[in-house]
Amino acid sequence: MARTRYASDPGLIARMGATMFLLGLVFVGFGVGLAFVILDLPHYLHHGATTGGSTVGGTGIIAFAAIIGVGSALASYYWSDKIALRTSGARLVSPNDSPEAARLHAIVDRLCALANMSKTRVAIAPTQMPNAFATGRNSNVAVVCATEGIMQRLDNNELEGVLAHEMSHVAHKDVAVMTIASFLGIIAALMVRFAFYSELFGGGGRGRGGNNNSQSALLIIPIMLLSIVVYAISFLLIRLLSRYRELSADRSGALLTGQPSALASALVKVTGDMARIPLKDLRAAEPLNTFYFAPALRPGQNNVAAIFSTHPSLERRLAELDKISKQLSS
């Protein structure tokens, strides 16, 4: 795909690169830790033998988690657009479907021309929650979606700012970035679950080969504990990466349109209107928070909640957009 005109932020890219590097270190540490737990490497190095049958349960858990994790990652990478559309209940639209569809297509056409990128597919989600998302591994298969609620609340400049933000995720291949980053967390989470159920239903050395079964049961406990630690660390790093990704999209979208104030206005409107959306609707939309322009949450997070958020705080985003406004006006 040809290089787009979306601007990059070297500082944010460096921070995202550092986060990916830390995730890589966690992955290596996870592998070494599993080797010590399952193969009992200290015993092997001193005696030239492993613990034999006790490794079977551990390696089975790892293999099963890896297979499902790889499948989940591939599905997320290749079919993220279909998954997001189905989850949101959105439908693909053409310019002739309705005045709102024509308006949305006109804005996307303008942004694609400005960014020098292939036109994405366009969709509308039938919900009053004001939001938008874009997903897909490249612009040829990507889809940008706006909800009915956000189209009713924003003027053309504000909506253009939001869509510019979303389409920058496609231009910067954020689906691939987040899929790779999330892979370790998926594996660790699956291993925790499989180890727990294995211990719950298969532990205790019941039946034949009670000694081996007892060894396997004891082996599952450290695997589960190690997986919990790795999942917690990778979860926090992925959330940090997601927040950097959103700041980068704000910046590149604002620079592309040249109107950071319009994007800031849209952020204030969308975030403020979340307080008037029924809680049941916000909970139903939570699976798409990673994709959304603004998270489907009540405004006003505390410091602890902010650590686990997929998006930076409204104040942080507005402050960064204000810096861009001053840069453009100087």
Steps between C-alpha positions, in 0.01 A plus 500: 500500500629847420625709789224722634525865593406429861768660719689290749619601846860383567454538876187288510652248261802468731273443800295243310822330393621490860169349610524233231859430610386452859227264381768305316706474820193376685445241227861376527475492879175308473663240279800460729274478804288229339814306407618506861159401633416226250839354415640555850822632341702517824429131558580424136831686510612322817367151433457481121132409520163669510204424725355266239125458500437816703577713193207362302230706668703822478600461137142411410372822657764705318433334164123540531530866604746570217274346235195696613708816547640482147151438364362800690782724381451396136124553526556846652745594226308371197140548611509794742275698266233228489520445876464873574209545258312203642564604861380856438208398278628739233414475130708595198350792308540655156471873424152446355350328804405814693599864552704398807679230301578753226634744762722231651634388162578859401712549814680168451569587133656829604714339771622223269600762243681705767676193636579343162350166602252259347141560599378289788155350519244708688246381757241645736411347839136538612562631851459837671831462680729759335807315377698379201760238419716374217660160470664277243854390420528744206289759318390252233307289752451758776170650606430832670177516697308785661200459727172676432549680832832659410377610157205678660715680757802616299535749217700412189832638628470312828396178329787536255741531794362184659518301177852629430599367842342163428643462151849571633473169687463330162783701341735412786397131500393509861302176467826315431678684784232422759459140378870433550504682834194311628625154403699441819213616719260264322734204552554582868126549564418168332767320700360638825154374407615158377730448799217594739253257346766231474574536870131521587386194306813295437731556795561300812655188352175308452492177305794306357847646507416697812859614552529650152158658535604654831817637341296646215261660746788659687648617169178675394502733802828681415395516133178672605681743732761585236226554241309733734809717552578509127138579411487788751824654369409456133148636563639822648756537220233445234278764663794740501567426133132555419505844664811598302327376185199725567718805560685429176170473312381831650819668387513359147128558445520861621804573281336342196188718522683801640218549753600367843236724657225312314629168632520646850141623473389154387680340795325729748157435346541122474647457848240727658212324330617162636352605835154501342529155342324219697743278691370186329592648161848594622558150634383347173750716312799423726641219278572767236675746733839421349367605157286797603589867463408548867441217751143408585537608862364765731730807496712575804743215566706469816874437484466124542241468223718711270780241526271234357339721234548440128497879440679799655295734715299773331723761666817340358355480150380861508837619628682324216260642242552849647875457445435412136278807459779722627752330270278555197431865588863592567 
